Amino acid sequence: MGPDGERLRKLSGAISDAQKPVRVLRALAWPDEVKADFFARGARELPRVSYEAPRFDPAAQAVRLRELAASLDAGQEVERLLAETCESYAIAAEMLGAVGTRRFWELSQRLYGRPESISCDGRTTNLALAQHFDEVLAHYPLLARPTGEDTLSAEEAAPLLEARLAEFFRERPPRVEVVDELTANAVAGADAVKLRRDARFSQRDIAQLEHHEGHVHVATTRNGRAQPVLPCLGHGAPRTTRTQEGLATFTEFLSHTIDLERVHRLTNRILAIQLAEEGASFLDLYRFFQERGESEAGAFESARRVCRGGMLEGGAPFTKDVCYLDGFVRVANFLRVALTRGRADLVELLFVGKLDLSDLPALVALRSAGLLAAPRFMPLWARDLSFLTAYMAWSSFLDQTHLEGTEEVHADTLSRA
């Protein structure tokens, strides 16, 4: 039997209702006064952070979500997707009920992985990936920004980003708002991209936000909410974070908006999470990021990303930031395998909503049954399948060449250059 559209529509609505209070990043945000107080005390003591109790009962919400999951047939691909989505939100609800404890970290690992988690090849860990990037980047000093790329304030950057997003979305483009309390420099929703008021942005940063936040995060939210039977795909369940951030980071690469500073930042976050798991406190991480070239304000924000919701004394960090590089490698490798095997039809499915790569069989089933809307918004690289296939075919060939032999061939030239 094919998917039952009416049943799926009702289940999607029930899941959307059940997940509404489970807002992870919003619940873990630190008020601005925490930062001001930290520096007022000389940046020598742990930040004074207290979290508001969730406005819902985490245990009861988890039960409700798991009851929904239990009503689903995990033997059917589409219902398996929905069941795993429910479980993902249930774990997130429990995690929000455990802020400030080791249990928070344990649940964070289940949602996002950790530095020691194995990546897509079944052998390499996220930590090994970060260490590889770190080793390569050590040969390249972080270059000064080109002349004319002086950083802009959030207020100056907002209209520039808004104009770029208007070109992509045309009708009803998302607003760009400047706000006070935000852990990241920017976050995206369906109708707005928010910039943190005290952040600074270069022209490259603005282009990067256009592609990362706009062409992926806003686009998949809107495409998902437009689905006829599964509008819950417009909500970012924690289980979709790795693929979402992987797609967004991959888009940075193919749009030429990523740079060494950005890769350095993503790598440092994984290394910092590992340090925190080994017992590094917020202060240790603050100094680690400063040693890695961050300003005092930047080091505070980076350490906050790792420690939010966890234990400031060390041993229990928030592990979400392992998703960026891990997700990037998974998405890139999936595309390489899919395209070299003649499955270019799967590319557009990555943008029908917020999903995990493992959801693709379910989405193919929905598409075959006429129950899936094609994505309206996709980045250029996903629409240009001729370029993408050529790029991935070349990448696949290079991966099969013997690197050590190639290094021997060029070693003499490099030694004399």
C-alpha positions in Angstrom: 0.0 0.0 0.0 1.2 3.5 -0.8 1.2 6.3 1.8 -2.2 7.4 3.1 -2.3 11.2 2.6 -5.1 12.0 5.0 -3.5 9.9 7.8 -0.2 11.6 7.2 -1.7 15.0 7.2 -3.3 14.4 10.7 -0.1 12.9 12.1 1.9 15.8 10.8 -0.5 18.2 12.5 -0.3 16.3 15.8 3.6 16.3 15.7 3.6 20.0 14.9 1.4 20.7 17.9 3.4 18.5 20.2 6.8 20.0 19.3 5.8 23.7 19.6 7.2 24.3 23.1 10.4 22.4 22.5 12.7 25.3 21.4 16.2 24.2 22.2 18.3 27.3 21.2 15.8 29.7 22.6 15.7 27.9 25.9 19.5 27.8 26.2 20.1 31.5 25.3 22.0 33.7 27.9 20.8 37.2 28.7 23.1 39.9 27.6 23.7 41.0 31.2 25.7 37.7 31.7 28.3 38.9 29.3 28.4 42.4 30.7 28.8 41.0 34.2 31.5 38.5 33.1 33.7 41.3 31.8 32.8 43.7 34.7 34.4 41.1 37.0 37.6 41.0 35.0 36.8 37.9 32.9 38.4 35.8 35.7 35.3 34.1 37.2 32.7 31.7 35.7 29.7 33.5 34.2 26.7 33.7 36.4 24.0 32.0 34.4 20.6 30.8 35.4 18.0 29.3 33.1 14.3 29.8 33.2 12.4 26.6 34.0 10.7 25.3 30.8 7.2 26.6 30.3 6.1 23.0 29.8 6.6 19.7 31.6 9.6 18.1 29.8 8.8 14.6 31.0 5.1 14.9 30.1 6.0 16.3 26.7 8.4 13.5 26.1 5.6 11.0 27.0 3.2 12.7 24.6 5.7 12.6 21.7 6.6 8.9 22.4 2.9 8.0 22.5 2.6 9.5 19.0 5.6 7.6 17.8 4.2 4.3 19.2 1.1 4.8 17.1 3.2 4.7 13.9 4.2 1.8 11.8 8.0 1.9 11.8 8.0 -0.7 9.0 6.7 2.0 6.6 9.4 4.4 5.5 7.3 7.6 5.9 6.0 6.6 9.3 9.5 5.7 10.4 10.5 9.2 9.5 7.7 10.6 11.7 8.4 8.2 14.5 12.1 9.2 14.6 11.1 12.8 14.5 8.9 12.3 17.6 11.7 10.6 19.4 14.1 13.4 18.5 11.8 16.0 20.0 11.2 13.8 23.0 15.0 13.6 23.7 15.2 17.4 23.2 12.4 17.9 25.7 14.2 15.8 28.3 17.4 17.6 27.6 15.8 21.0 28.3 14.6 19.5 31.6 18.3 18.7 32.5 20.1 21.9 31.9 23.2 22.4 34.0 23.7 18.7 34.6 25.7 15.9 33.1 22.5 14.4 31.9 22.1 17.4 29.6 25.4 16.4 27.9 24.4 12.8 27.6 21.1 13.7 25.8 22.9 16.3 23.7 25.2 13.5 22.4 22.1 11.4 21.4 20.8 14.3 19.3 23.9 15.8 17.8 26.8 13.4 18.3 30.1 14.3 19.9 33.7 14.8 18.8 34.4 11.0 19.2 31.4 10.0 17.2 32.1 8.1 14.0 31.5 10.0 10.7 30.0 8.6 7.5 32.9 6.4 6.5 32.5 4.2 9.6 36.1 4.8 10.7 36.8 8.5 11.0 35.7 10.5 14.1 34.5 14.0 14.1 37.5 14.9 16.2 39.9 13.4 13.7 38.2 15.4 11.0 38.7 18.6 13.0 42.3 17.7 13.8 42.9 17.2 10.1 41.5 20.6 9.2 43.5 22.1 12.1 46.7 20.6 10.9 46.2 21.8 7.3 45.1 25.3 8.4 48.3 25.6 10.5 50.2 26.1 7.2 48.0 29.1 6.3 48.0 32.3 8.4 44.6 33.9 8.7 44.8 36.6 6.1 43.8 40.2 6.8 40.6 41.2 5.2 41.0 42.8 1.7 41.0 46.5 1.5 37.4 47.7 1.4 36.2 44.8 3.6 36.1 46.7 6.8 33.5 45.2 9.0 30.0 46.6 9.2 27.7 46.9 12.2 24.6 44.8 12.3 22.5 47.8 11.5 24.7 48.5 8.5 24.7 44.9 7.4 20.9 44.3 7.7 19.7 46.2 4.7 22.5 44.7 2.5 21.5 41.2 3.5 17.8 42.0 3.1 18.4 43.2 -0.5 20.3 40.0 -1.3 17.5 37.8 0.1 14.9 39.8 -1.8 16.6 38.8 -5.1 16.5 35.1 -4.2 13.0 34.9 -2.7 11.3 37.6 -4.8 7.8 37.3 -3.3 7.6 37.9 0.5 11.4 37.9 1.2 12.4 37.4 4.8 13.0 40.4 7.0 16.4 41.0 8.5 16.1 42.1 12.1 18.8 43.3 14.6 18.3 41.9 18.1 20.1 42.0 21.4 20.1 38.5 22.7 21.5 35.9 20.3 24.1 33.3 20.8 25.2 33.1 17.2 25.9 36.1 14.9 22.8 35.2 13.0 19.8 32.8 13.1 17.1 32.2 10.5 13.4 31.5 10.7 10.7 31.2 8.1 10.0 35.0 7.9 13.1 36.6 9.3 16.9 36.4 9.7 18.1 37.9 13.0 21.5 39.5 13.5 23.1 40.0 16.9 23.4 43.7 17.6 27.0 43.7 18.8 28.3 41.5 16.0 30.4 42.8 13.1 30.0 41.7 9.4 32.2 41.9 6.3 30.9 41.8 2.8 31.9 38.2 2.6 30.0 37.5 5.9 26.9 39.0 4.4 27.2 36.8 1.3 27.8 33.8 3.5 24.7 34.5 5.5 22.7 34.9 2.3 23.7 31.4 1.1 23.8 29.6 4.5 20.8 31.1 6.3 18.7 32.2 3.3 19.3 29.7 0.5 19.2 26.7 2.9 17.7 27.4 6.3 14.9 29.8 5.2 14.4 27.9 2.0 13.9 24.5 3.6 11.6 26.0 6.2 9.4 27.5 3.6 9.5 24.5 1.2 8.6 22.2 4.2 5.7 24.3 5.4 4.3 24.2 1.8 4.1 20.4 1.8 0.6 19.1 1.2 0.7 16.2 3.7 3.8 16.7 5.8 4.1 20.4 6.7 5.9 19.3 9.8 9.0 19.1 7.5 9.0 22.9 7.8 10.1 22.5 11.5 13.7 21.7 12.3 13.6 18.5 14.4 16.9 18.1 16.2 17.5 14.9 14.2 17.7 17.0 11.0 20.4 19.4 12.3 23.4 17.5 10.9 22.0 17.4 7.4 20.7 20.9 7.5 24.0 22.4 8.7 25.8 20.1 6.3 23.8 21.4 3.4 24.3 25.0 4.5 28.1 24.5 4.9 28.3 22.7 1.5 26.5 25.7 0.0 29.1 28.0 1.5 31.8 26.1 -0.4 30.0 26.0 -3.7 29.0 29.6 -3.5 32.6 30.6 -2.8 31.6 32.4 0.4 33.5 30.3 2.9 37.1 31.3 3.9 39.9 30.1 6.1 38.5 32.1 9.1 35.2 30.3 8.8 36.7 26.9 8.6 39.1 27.7 11.4 36.1 28.7 13.6 34.2 25.5 12.8 37.2 23.4 13.6 37.9 25.2 16.9 34.4 24.5 18.1 34.8 20.8 17.8 38.2 20.9 19.5 36.7 23.0 22.3 33.8 20.6 22.8 36.4 17.8 23.2 38.3 19.9 25.7 35.0 20.5 27.6 34.2 16.8 27.7 37.7 16.2 29.2 36.9 18.7 31.9 37.8 22.2 30.6 35.7 24.9 32.2 34.2 28.0 30.5 37.3 30.0 31.5 39.6 27.4 30.0 37.6 27.5 26.7 37.5 31.3 26.8 41.3 31.3 27.0 41.5 28.6 24.3 39.6 30.7 21.8 41.7 33.7 22.6 44.9 31.7 22.0 43.3 30.8 18.6 43.0 34.4 17.6 39.6 35.4 18.8 38.9 38.8 20.4 37.7 38.9 24.0 34.1 39.3 22.9 34.5 36.6 20.2 36.1 34.2 22.7 33.2 34.7 25.1 30.6 34.0 22.4 32.5 30.9 21.2 32.9 29.5 24.7 29.2 30.3 25.4 28.2 28.2 22.3 30.0 25.2 23.8 28.8 25.7 27.4 25.2 26.8 27.0 22.9 24.4 28.8 25.8 22.3 30.2 28.1 22.6 33.1 30.3 25.7 33.2 32.8 23.9 35.4 33.5 21.5 32.6 32.7 17.9 31.7 29.2 18.4 30.1 29.1 20.7 27.0 26.4 21.3 24.4 27.6 19.2 21.4 25.5 20.7 18.5 28.5 22.4 16.9 30.0 19.0 15.8 27.2 18.9 13.2 28.7 21.5 10.8 31.8 19.7 9.6 30.3 16.2 10.1 27.2 17.2 8.2 29.3 18.8 5.4 31.3 15.6 4.9 28.1 13.4 4.9 26.2 15.6 2.4 29.2 16.0 0.1 29.9 12.2 0.1 26.2 11.4 -0.4 26.0 13.7 -3.4 29.1 12.2 -4.8 27.8 8.7 -4.6 24.3 9.5 -5.7 25.4 11.5 -8.8 28.0 9.0 -9.9 25.3 6.3 -9.6 22.8 8.2 -11.8 20.5 9.4 -9.0 20.5 13.2 -9.7 16.7 13.0 -9.0 17.5 12.9 -5.3 19.1 16.3 -5.2 15.9 18.3 -5.1 14.6 16.1 -2.3 17.2 17.5 0.0 15.3 20.8 -0.1 11.7 19.8 0.2 11.9 20.5 3.9 14.1 19.9 6.9 15.2 16.2 6.9 17.9 13.7 7.5 19.7 11.9 4.7 18.1 8.7 5.9 14.7 10.1 5.1 15.2 10.0 1.3 13.5 6.6 0.8 10.4 8.0 2.5 10.5 11.1 0.4 10.8 9.0 -2.8 7.7 7.1 -1.7 5.8 10.3 -1.1 6.9 11.7 -4.5 5.8 8.5 -6.3 2.4 8.7 -4.6 2.0 12.3 -5.7 2.1 13.5 -2.1 5.2 15.6 -2.2 5.5 19.1 -3.5 8.7 20.0 -5.4 10.8 22.6 -3.6 10.2 26.1 -4.7 13.4 27.5 -3.3 16.8 25.9 -4.0 20.4 27.3 -4.2 21.9 27.6 -7.6 24.2 24.6 -7.2 21.2 22.3 -6.6 19.5 23.5 -9.7 22.5 23.2 -12.0 22.7 19.4 -12.1 25.1 19.5 -15.1 27.7 21.4 -13.1 27.1 19.5 -9.9 27.4 16.1 -11.6 30.6 17.1 -13.4 32.0 18.5 -10.1 31.2 15.3 -8.2 32.4 13.0 -10.9 35.8 14.8 -10.8 35.8 14.7 -7.0 35.1 11.0 -7.0 37.9 10.3 -9.4 40.4 12.3 -7.3 39.4 10.4 -4.3 40.4 7.1 -6.0 43.9 8.4 -6.9 46.8 7.4 -4.7 47.7 10.5 -2.7 51.1 9.2 -1.4 52.2 8.4 -4.9 51.0 11.9 -6.1 53.0 13.5 -3.2 56.1 11.7 -4.3 55.7 12.9 -7.8 55.5 16.5 -6.7 57.8 16.4 -3.6 60.9 17.4 -5.6 59.1 20.4 -7.3 57.9 21.6 -3.9 61.2 21.2 -2.2 62.9 23.4 -5.0 60.1 25.9 -5.2 
